[in-house]
Amino acid sequence: MPFYEYRCASCGHELEAMQKMSDAPLTDCPSCARPELVKLVSAAGFQLKGGGWYATDFKGGGKKRSEESASSDAAAAHSCSSGGCCACN
């Protein structure tokens, strides 16, 4: 379940609450008991670790290993060597 941050518009009290995404937003401030809580927008607090798809496909920012070997195989199979045709570029 995600954590949501709230701030009371009346007294300025801030709090975090763990809620389901389907739960209604909190309204009553636990500090002053007024219905003035406003949900804040904050950055997500998670980090991906391990060897999943994000590490192999996006982490390095370069080409995948299979794409690099396929492009070098295609260049080796072409015998023009002039660099002027579409296959050489």
Secondary structure, DSSP 8 states (H G I E B T S, - for coil): --EEEEEETTT--EEEEE--TTS----S-TTT--S-EEE----------SSSHHHHHTSS-S--HHHHHHHHHHHHH----SS-SGGG-
